[in-house]
């Protein structure tokens, strides 16, 4: 089920590195296939995500995919 979150993009330099979002409530979302337009560390975004059932060795955040997004002006 998709849900809307607001937060900041965060690059995590763990293992090979990956992109995530830390939402305004402090929840961490490990984004699978982050859109290129959002790959800016610290960028404020509003996204529609769908949590996914996936295993990860990263042990950081909840795996999710983005199904829609917009950027938020600073």
ROVEXTOR-537586 format. One record per residue: y, x, z of N, C-alpha, C in turn; residue number from 1. Coordinates in nm, 2 decimals. Each point is the difference from the previous one (the first is absolute). Layout:
<rs>
{r {Y,X,Z},{Y,X,Z},{Y,X,Z},NUM},
...
</rs>
This chain:
<rs>
{r {-0.12,0.08,0.00},{0.12,-0.08,0.00},{0.12,0.09,0.00},1},
{r {0.09,-0.03,-0.09},{0.13,0.09,-0.02},{0.09,-0.04,0.11},2},
{r {0.08,0.11,0.05},{0.10,-0.02,0.09},{0.12,0.09,-0.03},3},
{r {0.12,-0.05,0.04},{0.12,0.08,-0.03},{0.04,0.09,0.12},4},
{r {0.03,0.12,-0.03},{0.05,0.09,0.10},{0.12,0.08,-0.05},5},
{r {0.09,0.04,0.10},{0.11,0.08,-0.03},{-0.02,0.13,0.08},6},
{r {0.03,0.11,-0.06},{-0.02,0.13,0.07},{0.05,0.12,-0.08},7},
{r {-0.05,0.12,0.03},{0.04,0.12,-0.06},{-0.12,0.07,-0.06},8},
{r {0.01,0.05,-0.12},{-0.10,0.08,-0.06},{-0.02,0.13,0.07},9},
{r {-0.12,0.05,0.02},{-0.03,0.12,0.07},{-0.11,0.08,-0.07},10},
{r {0.03,0.13,-0.03},{-0.10,0.08,-0.06},{-0.07,0.07,0.11},11},
{r {-0.13,-0.01,0.01},{-0.08,0.07,0.10},{-0.07,0.12,-0.06},12},
{r {0.03,0.11,0.05},{-0.06,0.13,-0.05},{-0.13,0.03,0.08},13},
{r {-0.10,-0.09,-0.01},{-0.13,0.01,0.06},{-0.10,0.02,-0.12},14},
{r {-0.09,0.09,0.02},{-0.10,0.03,-0.11},{0.08,0.03,-0.13},15},
{r {-0.02,-0.09,-0.10},{0.06,0.02,-0.13},{0.14,-0.07,0.00},16},
{r {0.04,-0.07,0.10},{0.12,-0.07,0.01},{-0.01,-0.14,-0.06},17},
{r {0.08,-0.09,0.06},{-0.01,-0.14,-0.05},{0.13,-0.07,0.04},18},
{r {0.03,-0.11,-0.06},{0.12,-0.08,0.03},{-0.04,-0.12,0.09},19},
{r {0.09,-0.03,0.09},{-0.02,-0.12,0.08},{0.14,-0.07,0.03},20},
{r {-0.01,-0.10,0.07},{0.12,-0.08,0.05},{-0.01,-0.02,0.15},21},
{r {0.11,0.03,0.07},{0.00,-0.04,0.14},{0.10,-0.12,0.01},22},
{r {-0.05,-0.11,0.03},{0.08,-0.12,0.00},{0.09,-0.01,0.12},23},
{r {0.09,-0.10,0.00},{0.10,-0.01,0.10},{-0.05,-0.02,0.14},24},
{r {-0.13,-0.05,0.01},{-0.07,-0.02,0.13},{-0.07,0.13,0.04},25},
{r {0.00,0.10,-0.08},{-0.07,0.13,0.04},{-0.14,0.01,-0.05},26},
{r {-0.05,-0.11,-0.08},{-0.13,0.01,-0.05},{-0.01,0.10,-0.12},27},
{r {-0.11,0.07,-0.01},{-0.02,0.09,-0.11},{-0.09,-0.06,-0.11},28},
{r {0.04,0.01,-0.12},{-0.08,-0.05,-0.11},{-0.02,0.12,-0.10},29},
{r {-0.13,0.03,-0.02},{-0.04,0.10,-0.10},{-0.01,-0.07,-0.13},30},
{r {0.09,0.03,-0.09},{0.01,-0.07,-0.13},{-0.09,0.07,-0.10},31},
{r {-0.09,-0.08,-0.06},{-0.09,0.04,-0.11},{0.08,-0.01,-0.13},32},
{r {0.02,0.10,-0.08},{0.07,0.00,-0.12},{0.14,-0.04,0.01},33},
{r {0.08,0.07,0.08},{0.14,-0.02,0.02},{0.08,0.00,-0.14},34},
{r {0.08,-0.10,-0.03},{0.07,0.00,-0.13},{0.10,0.12,0.00},35},
{r {0.01,0.06,-0.12},{0.09,0.12,-0.01},{0.14,-0.03,0.04},36},
{r {0.05,-0.12,-0.02},{0.14,-0.03,0.04},{0.02,0.01,0.15},37},
{r {-0.10,-0.01,0.08},{0.01,0.00,0.14},{-0.03,0.14,0.07},38},
{r {-0.03,0.10,-0.08},{-0.04,0.12,0.06},{0.12,0.09,0.03},39},
{r {0.07,-0.04,0.10},{0.12,0.07,0.06},{-0.01,-0.01,0.15},40},
{r {-0.03,0.11,0.06},{-0.01,0.00,0.15},{0.12,-0.05,0.07},41},
{r {-0.01,-0.10,0.08},{0.11,-0.06,0.08},{0.06,-0.12,-0.07},42},
{r {-0.04,-0.03,-0.12},{0.06,-0.11,-0.08},{-0.03,-0.14,0.07},43},
{r {0.10,-0.08,0.01},{-0.02,-0.13,0.06},{-0.05,-0.10,-0.11},44},
{r {-0.10,-0.07,0.04},{-0.07,-0.09,-0.10},{-0.03,-0.13,0.07},45},
{r {-0.02,-0.10,-0.09},{-0.06,-0.13,0.04},{-0.11,-0.02,-0.10},46},
{r {-0.13,-0.02,0.06},{-0.11,-0.01,-0.09},{-0.09,-0.11,0.04},47},
{r {-0.08,-0.05,-0.10},{-0.11,-0.09,0.03},{-0.12,0.08,-0.01},48},
{r {-0.08,0.00,0.11},{-0.12,0.08,0.01},{-0.12,-0.09,0.02},49},
{r {-0.12,0.05,-0.04},{-0.12,-0.06,0.04},{-0.09,0.10,0.07},50},
{r {-0.03,-0.02,0.13},{-0.09,0.10,0.06},{-0.13,0.00,-0.07},51},
{r {-0.06,0.12,-0.01},{-0.13,0.00,-0.07},{-0.10,0.06,0.10},52},
{r {-0.13,-0.03,-0.03},{-0.11,0.05,0.08},{-0.05,0.13,-0.06},53},
{r {0.05,0.11,0.05},{-0.03,0.13,-0.06},{-0.02,0.10,0.11},54},
{r {-0.08,0.09,-0.03},{-0.02,0.12,0.10},{0.09,0.11,-0.05},55},
{r {0.05,0.08,0.10},{0.08,0.11,-0.04},{-0.02,0.11,0.10},56},
{r {0.00,0.12,-0.05},{-0.01,0.12,0.09},{0.14,0.03,0.07},57},
{r {0.11,-0.06,-0.05},{0.13,0.04,0.05},{0.03,-0.05,0.14},58},
{r {-0.06,-0.11,0.04},{0.01,-0.05,0.14},{0.15,-0.02,0.03},59},
{r {0.07,-0.06,-0.09},{0.15,-0.03,0.01},{0.02,-0.13,-0.06},60},
{r {0.04,-0.10,0.08},{0.04,-0.13,-0.05},{-0.11,-0.09,-0.05},61},
{r {0.04,-0.11,-0.04},{-0.09,-0.10,-0.06},{0.00,0.01,-0.15},62},
{r {-0.11,0.01,-0.07},{0.00,0.01,-0.14},{0.05,-0.13,-0.06},63},
{r {0.09,0.01,-0.10},{0.06,-0.12,-0.06},{0.04,0.03,-0.15},64},
{r {0.01,-0.11,-0.08},{0.05,0.02,-0.13},{0.13,-0.08,-0.02},65},
{r {0.09,0.05,-0.08},{0.13,-0.08,-0.02},{-0.02,-0.09,-0.12},66},
{r {0.04,-0.13,0.03},{-0.01,-0.10,-0.11},{0.13,-0.04,-0.05},67},
{r {0.11,0.05,0.06},{0.14,-0.03,-0.04},{0.09,0.08,0.09},68},
{r {0.12,0.04,-0.06},{0.09,0.07,0.09},{0.15,0.00,-0.06},69},
{r {0.09,0.03,0.09},{0.14,0.02,-0.03},{0.05,0.11,0.09},70},
{r {0.10,0.08,-0.05},{0.06,0.10,0.08},{0.12,-0.06,0.08},71},
{r {0.03,0.06,0.11},{0.11,-0.05,0.08},{0.11,0.10,0.00},72},
{r {0.12,-0.04,-0.03},{0.11,0.10,0.00},{0.03,0.05,0.14},73},
{r {0.03,0.13,0.01},{0.02,0.07,0.13},{0.12,-0.06,0.07},74},
</rs>
